[in-house]
Amino acid sequence: MGAYSKTSSKTSTLDTDVQTSTPPRLLRLFTLYENMTRFVLPLCTSLQDRPHPDVPITQSNNIVDISGVGLKQFWDLRNHMQEASTLATAHYPETLDRIFVIGAPAFFPTVWGWIKKWFDPITTSKIFILSNADVKPTLESMIEPRNIPKRFGGELDFEFGMRPILDPAMESSLTWLSSQEPPATLPRGPLLVTEGNEDGKQIIVTLGSKDGVARREKIAILASKQESPVKDPAVNNGTIYASDEKKDEATSTDPEPQVILASK
């Protein structure tokens, strides 16, 4: 969370002639939601080596690491958090499955009593505050250990700001549109899954800008359902799931967030 808040104010628009009163930090949020709904979710939906491959993936699970965040920083971010909740509720409803808050400092339960009033009740019912002892088992109930970052007790060598790490199933579903060697992973910046003009296949396209020049490059073609290799359906890849047994087991009927604190 600290790394995100430091970079969110640097967001800018390509068209300098457009006058907008939207704060840069809110533009960053808008970009994140657009990237999720127009790229991440369609990409994950295309994968066939998961339970119920015909069910579109429309929600995400989010890990928010607030370790090292002080009380003053929380207070400074209060307006941003309220704006984020309003944006998600108004324009991206039902895209959130759960938020797992980890690394909460000792004062957080008290602060949460204040800030949860800024969110609608449906959103707060999806927020789970985990103690250090509960991070690993809770995340493993939703995500395969090989897809959980090492810092959270998993096996994935990933830190905030790194480029995506594609698992074998995702790599095999992509046909790279390049005469050079396929890239190790997807390029930085916003991406879009769009329908091809000729055969209707889904194509990954770059968006945004680089060095002041608009990007609109075709990166790869997604394999169709008939072309996608189907592996063991009991194996889940990625960190976003359709409804399955693991998800049902982790679902809470408690309307309030579950605050699990480890004694020290």
LODREN-40328 format. One record per residue: x, y, z of N, C-alpha, C in turn; residue number from 1. Coordinates in nm, 3 decimals. Atoms other than C-alpha are relative to their C-alpha. Example, Ala and Ser with C-alpha at 12.3 -4.5 7.8 and 13.67 -1.06 7.14 Angstrom:
2
SITE      n_px      n_py      n_pz     ca_px     ca_py     ca_pz      c_px      c_py      c_pz    nr
SITE     0.089    -0.119     0.000     1.230    -0.450     0.780     0.090     0.120     0.000     1
SITE    -0.082    -0.119    -0.006     1.367    -0.106     0.714    -0.077     0.109     0.073     2
END
This chain:
264
SITE      n_px      n_py      n_pz     ca_px     ca_py     ca_pz      c_px      c_py      c_pz    nr
SITE     0.084    -0.120     0.000     0.000     0.000     0.000     0.087     0.125     0.000     1
SITE    -0.089    -0.114    -0.003     0.286     0.235     0.077     0.061     0.030    -0.136     2
SITE    -0.058    -0.018     0.133     0.448     0.177    -0.263    -0.102     0.054    -0.098     3
SITE     0.105    -0.048     0.089     0.116     0.232    -0.439    -0.029     0.148     0.023     4
SITE     0.034    -0.140    -0.030     0.043     0.559    -0.260     0.110     0.096    -0.045     5
SITE    -0.110    -0.086     0.043     0.388     0.696    -0.350    -0.002     0.026    -0.148     6
SITE    -0.003    -0.014     0.146     0.338     0.639    -0.724    -0.132     0.049    -0.058     7
SITE     0.131    -0.033     0.057    -0.034     0.714    -0.763    -0.012     0.146    -0.042     8
SITE     0.009    -0.143     0.033     0.019     1.092    -0.774     0.073     0.035    -0.129     9
SITE    -0.077    -0.027     0.121     0.243     1.057    -1.082    -0.078    -0.032    -0.127    10
SITE     0.081     0.036     0.116    -0.039     0.943    -1.312    -0.039     0.124    -0.078    11
SITE     0.037    -0.113     0.084    -0.111     1.171    -1.607    -0.071    -0.051    -0.124    12
SITE     0.068     0.037     0.122    -0.318     1.175    -1.926     0.087     0.032    -0.120    13
SITE    -0.077    -0.021     0.122    -0.178     1.156    -2.280    -0.035     0.133    -0.065    14
SITE     0.046    -0.121     0.069    -0.388     1.440    -2.417     0.011     0.119     0.095    15
SITE    -0.021    -0.113    -0.090    -0.254     1.755    -2.254    -0.101     0.111    -0.020    16
SITE     0.100    -0.103     0.026    -0.535     1.963    -2.409    -0.129    -0.026     0.078    17
SITE     0.121     0.035    -0.073    -0.799     1.780    -2.203     0.009     0.056     0.141    18
SITE     0.005    -0.056    -0.134    -0.893     1.973    -1.891    -0.084    -0.090     0.088    19
SITE     0.074     0.088    -0.090    -0.994     1.750    -1.603     0.031     0.037     0.144    20
SITE    -0.017    -0.027    -0.142    -1.049     1.805    -1.234     0.021    -0.129     0.078    21
SITE    -0.018     0.129    -0.065    -1.003     1.434    -1.163     0.142    -0.011     0.056    22
SITE    -0.134     0.011    -0.059    -0.711     1.385    -0.920     0.077    -0.115    -0.064    23
SITE    -0.082     0.107     0.059    -0.419     1.177    -1.057    -0.018    -0.134     0.069    24
SITE     0.015     0.127    -0.071    -0.469     0.917    -0.783    -0.129    -0.072    -0.041    25
SITE     0.125     0.062     0.043    -0.827     0.861    -0.903     0.012    -0.051    -0.143    26
SITE    -0.027     0.051     0.135    -0.709     0.829    -1.263     0.072    -0.133     0.007    27
SITE    -0.071     0.127    -0.018    -0.475     0.554    -1.142    -0.099    -0.111     0.036    28
SITE     0.100     0.099    -0.038    -0.768     0.374    -0.980    -0.086    -0.041    -0.120    29
SITE     0.081     0.026     0.118    -0.978     0.408    -1.295     0.075    -0.091    -0.097    30
SITE    -0.082     0.082     0.089    -0.692     0.262    -1.499     0.010    -0.144     0.051    31
SITE    -0.010     0.134    -0.058    -0.655    -0.031    -1.260    -0.129    -0.079    -0.022    32
SITE     0.128     0.069     0.019    -1.026    -0.116    -1.277    -0.024    -0.033    -0.147    33
SITE     0.017     0.026     0.142    -1.034    -0.082    -1.655     0.090    -0.114    -0.046    34
SITE    -0.093     0.107     0.037    -0.728    -0.304    -1.689    -0.050    -0.135     0.050    35
SITE     0.052     0.125    -0.056    -0.890    -0.563    -1.465    -0.119    -0.052    -0.081    36
SITE     0.124     0.045     0.066    -1.230    -0.573    -1.639     0.018    -0.025    -0.149    37
SITE    -0.014     0.011     0.146    -1.106    -0.536    -1.997     0.120    -0.084    -0.043    38
SITE    -0.114     0.083     0.035    -0.788    -0.743    -1.978     0.016    -0.121     0.092    39
SITE    -0.031     0.110    -0.092    -0.725    -0.951    -1.664    -0.112    -0.104     0.005    40
SITE     0.111     0.095    -0.010    -1.071    -1.105    -1.628    -0.025    -0.075    -0.131    41
SITE     0.013     0.076     0.124    -1.110    -1.189    -2.001     0.114    -0.099    -0.024    42
SITE    -0.115     0.090     0.017    -0.758    -1.337    -2.004    -0.016    -0.124     0.086    43
SITE     0.020     0.115    -0.089    -0.832    -1.558    -1.703    -0.118    -0.085    -0.044    44
SITE     0.116     0.075     0.048    -1.170    -1.655    -1.848     0.039    -0.093    -0.114    45
SITE    -0.040     0.081     0.115    -0.993    -1.791    -2.158     0.070    -0.129     0.040    46
SITE    -0.072     0.120    -0.045    -0.799    -2.047    -1.950    -0.097    -0.115     0.021    47
SITE     0.088     0.117    -0.007    -0.945    -2.397    -1.969     0.041    -0.099     0.108    48
SITE    -0.044     0.096    -0.102    -0.742    -2.579    -1.703    -0.043     0.045     0.140    49
SITE     0.059    -0.043    -0.126    -0.973    -2.473    -1.421    -0.138    -0.062     0.014    50
SITE     0.137     0.051    -0.016    -1.300    -2.595    -1.270    -0.099     0.092    -0.072    51
SITE     0.106    -0.075     0.068    -1.605    -2.487    -1.471     0.056     0.099    -0.102    52
SITE    -0.063    -0.091     0.096    -1.411    -2.344    -1.769    -0.099     0.079    -0.085    53
SITE     0.099    -0.073     0.078    -1.736    -2.233    -1.936    -0.061     0.117     0.076    54
SITE     0.053    -0.110    -0.081    -1.818    -1.995    -1.649     0.096     0.119    -0.007    55
SITE    -0.088    -0.118     0.007    -1.679    -1.642    -1.710     0.047     0.041     0.138    56
SITE    -0.055    -0.051    -0.126    -1.455    -1.504    -1.438    -0.027     0.150     0.004    57
SITE     0.045    -0.139    -0.006    -1.603    -1.171    -1.331     0.039     0.071     0.129    58
SITE    -0.038    -0.061    -0.127    -1.459    -1.108    -0.984     0.146    -0.027     0.031    59
SITE    -0.141     0.015    -0.038    -1.118    -1.070    -0.825     0.015    -0.006     0.151    60
SITE    -0.043    -0.002    -0.138    -0.954    -1.140    -0.493     0.122     0.090     0.010    61
SITE    -0.108    -0.099    -0.012    -0.718    -0.868    -0.368     0.071    -0.014     0.134    62
SITE    -0.082     0.001    -0.121    -0.433    -0.873    -0.119     0.052     0.141     0.022    63
SITE    -0.045    -0.135    -0.034    -0.366    -0.539     0.053     0.096    -0.011     0.118    64
SITE    -0.102     0.008    -0.104    -0.041    -0.530     0.249     0.021     0.140     0.060    65
SITE    -0.011    -0.131    -0.063    -0.047    -0.243     0.498     0.110     0.002     0.106    66
SITE    -0.112     0.000    -0.095     0.265    -0.337     0.693     0.086     0.123    -0.023    67
SITE    -0.083    -0.119     0.010     0.473    -0.030     0.767    -0.077     0.128    -0.023    68
SITE     0.082    -0.119     0.020     0.182     0.209     0.714    -0.037     0.058     0.137    69
SITE     0.027    -0.063    -0.128     0.151     0.456     1.001    -0.137     0.065     0.007    70
SITE     0.130    -0.060    -0.023    -0.151     0.625     1.151    -0.018     0.126    -0.084    71
SITE     0.010    -0.122     0.078    -0.077     0.958     0.978    -0.025    -0.031    -0.148    72
SITE     0.018     0.035     0.140    -0.052     0.789     0.637    -0.142    -0.050    -0.026    73
SITE     0.139     0.044     0.012    -0.387     0.619     0.695    -0.093     0.121    -0.007    74
SITE     0.087    -0.118    -0.005    -0.543     0.954     0.780     0.012     0.081    -0.129    75
SITE    -0.022    -0.074     0.125    -0.387     1.119     0.474    -0.069    -0.068    -0.118    76
SITE     0.060     0.076     0.109    -0.534     0.844     0.255    -0.152    -0.015     0.013    77
SITE     0.141     0.024    -0.026    -0.886     0.865     0.396    -0.089     0.041    -0.117    78
SITE     0.080    -0.045     0.114    -1.027     1.069     0.105     0.018    -0.091    -0.120    79
SITE    -0.030     0.090     0.111    -0.856     0.844    -0.147    -0.076    -0.132     0.015    80
SITE     0.068     0.127    -0.024    -1.003     0.532     0.013    -0.151     0.014    -0.021    81
SITE     0.143    -0.025     0.019    -1.351     0.684     0.015    -0.032     0.015    -0.148    82
SITE     0.020    -0.015     0.144    -1.318     0.785    -0.351     0.009    -0.135    -0.071    83
SITE    -0.017     0.132     0.061    -1.200     0.435    -0.440    -0.124    -0.085     0.019    84
SITE     0.121     0.077    -0.028    -1.502     0.277    -0.273    -0.117     0.051    -0.083    85
SITE     0.109    -0.058     0.079    -1.741     0.519    -0.445     0.013    -0.036    -0.147    86
SITE    -0.025     0.034     0.141    -1.582     0.455    -0.785    -0.036    -0.145    -0.028    87
SITE     0.026     0.142     0.021    -1.599     0.078    -0.748    -0.148    -0.033     0.009    88
SITE     0.142     0.028    -0.018    -1.957     0.076    -0.624    -0.084     0.053    -0.115    89
SITE     0.081    -0.064     0.103    -2.088     0.313    -0.891     0.026    -0.054    -0.139    90
SITE    -0.035     0.033     0.138    -1.901     0.194    -1.200     0.048    -0.144    -0.021    91
SITE    -0.049     0.138     0.014    -1.763    -0.156    -1.129    -0.065    -0.089     0.107    92
SITE     0.068     0.079    -0.104    -2.029    -0.327    -0.914     0.024    -0.150    -0.019    93
SITE    -0.012     0.146    -0.001    -1.984    -0.692    -0.822     0.125    -0.052    -0.068    94
SITE    -0.127     0.051     0.052    -1.627    -0.713    -0.951     0.092    -0.043     0.113    95
SITE    -0.081     0.035    -0.115    -1.489    -0.758    -0.599    -0.056    -0.124     0.068    96
SITE     0.038     0.118    -0.075    -1.496    -1.099    -0.438     0.042     0.017     0.146    97
SITE    -0.050    -0.020    -0.136    -1.273    -1.043    -0.134     0.123     0.090    -0.002    98
SITE    -0.124    -0.073    -0.025    -1.005    -0.812     0.001     0.061    -0.059     0.127    99
SITE    -0.070     0.052    -0.116    -0.750    -0.971     0.234     0.101     0.107     0.044   100
SITE    -0.090    -0.101    -0.056    -0.580    -0.707     0.453     0.099    -0.070     0.092   101
SITE    -0.102     0.065    -0.082    -0.251    -0.828     0.595     0.101     0.103     0.048   102
SITE    -0.100    -0.091    -0.054     0.027    -0.672     0.799    -0.059     0.114     0.079   103
SITE     0.067    -0.109    -0.073    -0.220    -0.468     1.004     0.074     0.033     0.129   104
SITE    -0.065    -0.039    -0.126    -0.051    -0.267     1.282    -0.098    -0.011     0.116   105
SITE     0.081     0.020    -0.121    -0.177    -0.283     1.640    -0.117     0.097     0.007   106
SITE     0.107    -0.099    -0.010    -0.386     0.034     1.602    -0.110    -0.021    -0.103   107
SITE     0.092     0.009     0.112    -0.570    -0.088     1.293    -0.144    -0.035     0.040   108
SITE     0.140     0.027    -0.037    -0.878    -0.243     1.463    -0.076     0.125     0.042   109
SITE     0.066    -0.125    -0.041    -0.952     0.097     1.616    -0.026     0.088    -0.122   110
SITE     0.014    -0.081     0.120    -0.891     0.277     1.287    -0.108    -0.056    -0.091   111
SITE     0.101     0.063     0.085    -1.106     0.025     1.103    -0.141     0.037     0.045   112
SITE     0.130    -0.041    -0.050    -1.395     0.119     1.329    -0.042     0.135    -0.055   113
SITE     0.032    -0.131     0.058    -1.370     0.469     1.182    -0.019    -0.010    -0.151   114
SITE    -0.001    -0.007     0.146    -1.290     0.406     0.817    -0.104    -0.089    -0.067   115
SITE     0.098     0.087     0.065    -1.542     0.128     0.756    -0.131     0.074    -0.026   116
SITE     0.119    -0.079     0.024    -1.811     0.395     0.773     0.005     0.068    -0.137   117
SITE    -0.014    -0.063     0.132    -1.672     0.530     0.444    -0.039    -0.095    -0.112   118
SITE     0.032     0.101     0.101    -1.760     0.207     0.263    -0.144    -0.046     0.016   119
SITE     0.135     0.054    -0.011    -2.098     0.059     0.181     0.006    -0.136     0.070   120
SITE     0.000     0.124    -0.079    -2.200    -0.245     0.394     0.038    -0.123    -0.081   121
SITE    -0.034     0.116     0.082    -2.164    -0.489     0.104     0.151    -0.009    -0.017   122
SITE    -0.146     0.000     0.015    -1.802    -0.384     0.053     0.068    -0.043     0.129   123
SITE    -0.065     0.036    -0.126    -1.714    -0.410     0.422    -0.017    -0.148     0.033   124
SITE     0.021     0.143    -0.027    -1.859    -0.762     0.436     0.098    -0.086    -0.078   125
SITE    -0.095     0.074     0.083    -1.596    -0.862     0.177     0.144     0.024     0.042   126
SITE    -0.135    -0.033    -0.046    -1.297    -0.727     0.371     0.035    -0.088     0.120   127
SITE    -0.044     0.092    -0.104    -1.105    -0.978     0.584     0.137     0.045     0.050   128
SITE    -0.126    -0.045    -0.060    -0.833    -0.857     0.822     0.066    -0.122     0.064   129
SITE    -0.065     0.123    -0.042    -0.585    -1.139     0.877     0.119     0.026     0.091   130
SITE    -0.120    -0.004    -0.083    -0.333    -1.189     1.155     0.112    -0.070    -0.074   131
SITE    -0.114     0.065     0.066     0.016    -1.308     1.063    -0.018    -0.151    -0.005   132
SITE     0.016     0.145    -0.005    -0.075    -1.662     1.168    -0.105    -0.050    -0.097   133
SITE     0.109     0.043     0.086    -0.383    -1.669     0.945     0.021     0.033    -0.147   134
SITE    -0.022    -0.039     0.139    -0.234    -1.523     0.625     0.018    -0.121    -0.089   135
SITE    -0.032     0.113     0.087    -0.090    -1.845     0.481    -0.117    -0.096    -0.016   136
SITE     0.111     0.094     0.020    -0.380    -2.086     0.554    -0.121     0.062    -0.070   137
SITE     0.116    -0.063     0.065    -0.643    -1.832     0.445     0.024     0.017    -0.149   138
SITE    -0.031    -0.018     0.142    -0.470    -1.748     0.117     0.003    -0.135    -0.072   139
SITE    -0.007     0.131     0.064    -0.407    -2.118     0.046    -0.138    -0.063    -0.018   140
SITE     0.136     0.050     0.020    -0.780    -2.184     0.082    -0.062     0.055    -0.127   141
SITE     0.051    -0.064     0.121    -0.830    -1.958    -0.220     0.095    -0.009    -0.118   142
SITE    -0.103    -0.010     0.103    -0.502    -1.967    -0.413     0.100    -0.113     0.017   143
SITE    -0.104     0.102    -0.008    -0.252    -2.238    -0.499     0.129     0.061     0.054   144
SITE    -0.125    -0.053    -0.057     0.076    -2.197    -0.302     0.097     0.051    -0.106   145
SITE    -0.095    -0.044     0.103     0.274    -2.166    -0.628    -0.038     0.135    -0.060   146
SITE     0.045    -0.130     0.050     0.070    -1.853    -0.711    -0.009     0.104     0.111   147
SITE    -0.001    -0.094    -0.112     0.108    -1.688    -0.368     0.143     0.053     0.015   148
SITE    -0.135    -0.055    -0.018     0.405    -1.447    -0.331     0.068    -0.055     0.125   149
SITE    -0.077     0.056    -0.111     0.682    -1.574    -0.105    -0.015     0.081     0.128   150
SITE     0.009    -0.084    -0.120     0.646    -1.279     0.131    -0.128    -0.027     0.078   151
SITE     0.125     0.035    -0.067     0.295    -1.406     0.212    -0.007    -0.149     0.032   152
SITE    -0.004     0.141    -0.036     0.406    -1.766     0.270    -0.013    -0.095    -0.117   153
SITE     0.014     0.085     0.118     0.375    -1.895    -0.087     0.131    -0.032    -0.067   154
SITE    -0.117     0.044     0.074     0.616    -2.009    -0.355     0.036     0.093    -0.116   155
SITE    -0.021    -0.086     0.116     0.594    -1.727    -0.612     0.100     0.111     0.033   156
SITE    -0.101    -0.104    -0.018     0.900    -1.501    -0.643    -0.049     0.127    -0.068   157
SITE     0.063    -0.119     0.058     0.710    -1.175    -0.697    -0.009     0.109     0.104   158
SITE     0.012    -0.118    -0.084     0.720    -0.824    -0.554    -0.080     0.106    -0.074   159
SITE     0.080    -0.107     0.060     0.503    -0.518    -0.614     0.084     0.075    -0.102   160
SITE    -0.069    -0.072     0.105     0.597    -0.346    -0.940     0.063    -0.089    -0.105   161
SITE    -0.058     0.091     0.099     0.731    -0.656    -1.115    -0.100    -0.026    -0.113   162
SITE     0.087     0.035     0.111     0.595    -0.757    -1.455    -0.066    -0.134     0.028   163
SITE     0.072     0.124    -0.027     0.342    -1.044    -1.464     0.085    -0.124    -0.028   164
SITE    -0.064     0.130     0.020     0.470    -1.401    -1.431    -0.105    -0.095    -0.055   165
SITE     0.099     0.086     0.064     0.282    -1.626    -1.673     0.027    -0.146     0.035   166
SITE    -0.016     0.142    -0.027     0.219    -1.985    -1.569    -0.010    -0.076    -0.133   167
SITE    -0.002     0.076     0.126     0.249    -2.266    -1.830    -0.133     0.000    -0.075   168
SITE     0.130     0.004     0.066    -0.125    -2.281    -1.899    -0.029     0.130    -0.074   169
SITE     0.025    -0.129     0.064    -0.140    -1.910    -1.977     0.095     0.020    -0.118   170
SITE    -0.095    -0.012     0.110     0.174    -1.920    -2.191    -0.047    -0.080    -0.122   171
SITE     0.042     0.086     0.111     0.032    -2.207    -2.399    -0.127     0.051    -0.068   172
SITE     0.124    -0.053     0.059    -0.291    -2.013    -2.460     0.025     0.123    -0.087   173
SITE    -0.034    -0.122     0.073    -0.107    -1.721    -2.624     0.082    -0.031    -0.125   174
SITE    -0.080     0.003     0.122     0.019    -1.693    -2.982     0.056     0.140    -0.019   175
SITE    -0.062    -0.131     0.003     0.268    -1.406    -2.983     0.006     0.054    -0.142   176
SITE    -0.001    -0.064     0.132     0.239    -1.163    -3.275     0.129     0.079    -0.015   177
SITE    -0.130    -0.063     0.012     0.608    -1.093    -3.324     0.091    -0.090    -0.080   178
SITE    -0.096     0.076     0.077     0.879    -1.199    -3.565     0.121    -0.037     0.084   179
SITE    -0.111     0.029    -0.089     1.122    -1.200    -3.275    -0.038    -0.111     0.096   180
SITE     0.028     0.100    -0.100     1.147    -1.442    -2.987    -0.115     0.049     0.089   181
SITE     0.111    -0.042    -0.087     0.831    -1.441    -2.770     0.054     0.068     0.125   182
SITE    -0.045    -0.067    -0.122     0.866    -1.201    -2.475    -0.016    -0.092     0.121   183
SITE     0.008     0.083    -0.121     0.921    -1.347    -2.130    -0.134     0.018     0.070   184
SITE     0.128    -0.026    -0.061     0.600    -1.188    -2.017    -0.068     0.114    -0.075   185
SITE     0.073    -0.107     0.065     0.345    -0.923    -2.110     0.068     0.135     0.024   186
SITE    -0.065    -0.131    -0.017     0.462    -0.562    -2.160    -0.063     0.079     0.114   187
SITE     0.052    -0.088    -0.104     0.419    -0.296    -1.895    -0.110     0.088    -0.056   188
SITE     0.103    -0.093     0.042     0.126    -0.061    -1.903    -0.134    -0.068    -0.023   189
SITE     0.135     0.054     0.019    -0.248    -0.103    -1.970    -0.011    -0.083    -0.127   190
SITE     0.024     0.089     0.113    -0.362    -0.383    -2.201    -0.150    -0.021    -0.016   191
SITE     0.141     0.019     0.032    -0.692    -0.470    -2.366    -0.017    -0.130    -0.078   192
SITE     0.038     0.116     0.080    -0.849    -0.794    -2.487    -0.114     0.043    -0.090   193
SITE     0.101    -0.046     0.095    -1.043    -0.713    -2.803    -0.024    -0.105    -0.106   194
SITE     0.032     0.093     0.107    -1.213    -0.900    -3.086     0.074     0.039    -0.127   195
SITE    -0.068    -0.026     0.126    -1.013    -0.934    -3.408    -0.098     0.040    -0.108   196
SITE     0.089    -0.048     0.106    -1.155    -0.767    -3.717    -0.034    -0.106    -0.103   197
SITE     0.019     0.096     0.108    -1.119    -1.068    -3.945    -0.066    -0.129     0.046   198
SITE     0.051     0.132    -0.039    -1.171    -1.402    -3.773    -0.071    -0.001     0.134   199
SITE     0.071    -0.006    -0.126    -1.322    -1.282    -3.446     0.079    -0.051     0.120   200
SITE    -0.081     0.046    -0.111    -1.037    -1.418    -3.234     0.034     0.117     0.094   201
SITE    -0.033    -0.102    -0.097    -0.948    -1.233    -2.918     0.148     0.035    -0.009   202
SITE    -0.137    -0.049     0.015    -0.634    -1.020    -2.943     0.035     0.091     0.117   203
SITE    -0.050    -0.088    -0.105    -0.428    -0.855    -2.670     0.068     0.120    -0.064   204
SITE    -0.050    -0.123     0.059    -0.354    -0.492    -2.754     0.051     0.092     0.110   205
SITE    -0.052    -0.096    -0.097    -0.141    -0.233    -2.574    -0.079     0.130    -0.008   206
SITE     0.066    -0.130    -0.007    -0.301     0.093    -2.461     0.092     0.099     0.071   207
SITE    -0.081    -0.102    -0.068    -0.178     0.413    -2.299     0.099     0.064    -0.093   208
SITE    -0.101    -0.068     0.081     0.135     0.588    -2.419     0.140    -0.034     0.051   209
SITE    -0.141     0.018    -0.035     0.513     0.558    -2.421     0.078     0.115    -0.060   210
SITE    -0.075    -0.118     0.044     0.737     0.865    -2.440    -0.090     0.099    -0.074   211
SITE     0.093    -0.095     0.059     0.429     1.073    -2.527    -0.069    -0.046    -0.126   212
SITE     0.061     0.054     0.121     0.326     0.849    -2.817    -0.101    -0.108     0.037   213
SITE     0.104     0.097    -0.032     0.001     0.652    -2.806     0.041    -0.140    -0.042   214
SITE    -0.030     0.141     0.031     0.037     0.273    -2.796    -0.127    -0.066    -0.053   215
SITE     0.112     0.079     0.051    -0.187     0.046    -3.003     0.056    -0.119    -0.077   216
SITE    -0.069     0.111     0.064     0.022    -0.260    -3.075    -0.068    -0.132     0.036   217
SITE     0.055     0.133    -0.024    -0.118    -0.610    -3.116     0.112    -0.090     0.052   218
SITE    -0.104     0.078    -0.068     0.076    -0.837    -2.879    -0.014    -0.150    -0.023   219
SITE     0.019     0.145     0.009    -0.079    -1.183    -2.892    -0.146    -0.033    -0.027   220
SITE     0.135     0.051     0.023    -0.382    -1.390    -2.989    -0.031    -0.103     0.108   221
SITE     0.044     0.098    -0.099    -0.577    -1.580    -2.724    -0.056    -0.122    -0.071   222
SITE     0.054     0.122     0.058    -0.651    -1.941    -2.804    -0.149    -0.008     0.029   223
SITE     0.143     0.019    -0.022    -1.020    -2.017    -2.851    -0.020    -0.120     0.091   224
SITE     0.027     0.111    -0.091    -1.191    -2.268    -2.623     0.030    -0.135    -0.065   225
SITE    -0.027     0.125     0.067    -1.156    -2.535    -2.887     0.149    -0.026    -0.013   226
SITE    -0.144     0.013     0.018    -0.784    -2.465    -2.925     0.075    -0.012     0.131   227
SITE    -0.071    -0.003    -0.127    -0.699    -2.428    -2.556     0.024    -0.141     0.050   228
SITE    -0.028     0.132    -0.055    -0.522    -2.731    -2.409    -0.068    -0.018     0.134   229
SITE     0.071     0.027    -0.125    -0.733    -2.884    -2.132     0.083    -0.096     0.083   230
SITE    -0.080     0.083    -0.091    -0.533    -3.019    -1.841    -0.089    -0.052     0.111   231
SITE     0.073     0.055    -0.113    -0.634    -3.172    -1.511    -0.097     0.105     0.053   232
SITE     0.096    -0.102    -0.044    -0.959    -2.988    -1.420     0.006     0.029     0.148   233
SITE    -0.008    -0.023    -0.144    -0.873    -3.022    -1.053     0.106     0.104     0.034   234
SITE    -0.109    -0.094    -0.023    -0.580    -2.781    -1.097    -0.048     0.141    -0.028   235
SITE     0.033    -0.141     0.018    -0.637    -2.408    -1.050     0.127     0.076    -0.031   236
SITE    -0.113    -0.086     0.030    -0.397    -2.163    -1.213    -0.044     0.144     0.013   237
SITE     0.033    -0.140    -0.016    -0.383    -1.793    -1.136    -0.059     0.027     0.135   238
SITE     0.050    -0.038    -0.130    -0.521    -1.604    -0.844    -0.145     0.045    -0.004   239
SITE     0.139    -0.038     0.011    -0.871    -1.540    -0.974    -0.079    -0.124    -0.038   240
SITE     0.071     0.125     0.017    -1.127    -1.820    -0.956    -0.147     0.022    -0.031   241
SITE     0.144     0.008     0.010    -1.475    -1.899    -1.072    -0.050    -0.070     0.125   242
SITE     0.054     0.065    -0.119    -1.710    -2.043    -0.810     0.042    -0.146     0.001   243
SITE    -0.038     0.140    -0.015    -1.570    -2.372    -0.685    -0.002    -0.034     0.148   244
SITE     0.008     0.045    -0.138    -1.535    -2.572    -0.366     0.085     0.085     0.092   245
SITE    -0.087    -0.080    -0.085    -1.240    -2.372    -0.236    -0.063     0.134     0.032   246
SITE     0.062    -0.131    -0.022    -1.426    -2.046    -0.283    -0.116    -0.013     0.097   247
SITE     0.115     0.017    -0.087    -1.739    -2.180    -0.114     0.043    -0.020     0.145   248
SITE    -0.046     0.025    -0.136    -1.536    -2.298     0.185     0.043     0.128     0.068   249
SITE    -0.051    -0.123    -0.058    -1.388    -1.952     0.234    -0.104     0.110     0.012   250
SITE     0.103    -0.101    -0.003    -1.716    -1.765     0.198    -0.053     0.019     0.141   251
SITE     0.052    -0.031    -0.132    -1.832    -1.591     0.512    -0.139     0.058    -0.011   252
SITE     0.135    -0.055    -0.002    -2.194    -1.518     0.592    -0.011     0.114     0.100   253
SITE    -0.001    -0.107    -0.098    -2.094    -1.268     0.860    -0.003     0.134    -0.073   254
SITE     0.007    -0.127     0.071    -2.203    -0.921     0.741     0.110     0.097     0.036   255
SITE    -0.110    -0.086    -0.042    -1.915    -0.761     0.932     0.132    -0.065    -0.038   256
SITE    -0.129     0.058     0.034    -1.548    -0.804     0.839     0.052    -0.085     0.115   257
SITE    -0.057     0.087    -0.102    -1.369    -1.084     1.023     0.134     0.055     0.041   258
SITE    -0.124    -0.052    -0.052    -1.098    -0.933     1.238     0.067    -0.108     0.083   259
SITE    -0.070     0.109    -0.066    -0.849    -1.202     1.337     0.134     0.054     0.045   260
SITE    -0.122    -0.060    -0.053    -0.573    -1.073     1.564     0.083    -0.104     0.072   261
SITE    -0.090     0.096    -0.067    -0.271    -1.273     1.675     0.052     0.065     0.126   262
SITE    -0.054    -0.052    -0.126    -0.161    -1.230     2.032     0.151     0.006    -0.012   263
SITE    -0.146    -0.015     0.003     0.196    -1.111     2.078     0.057    -0.009     0.141   264
END
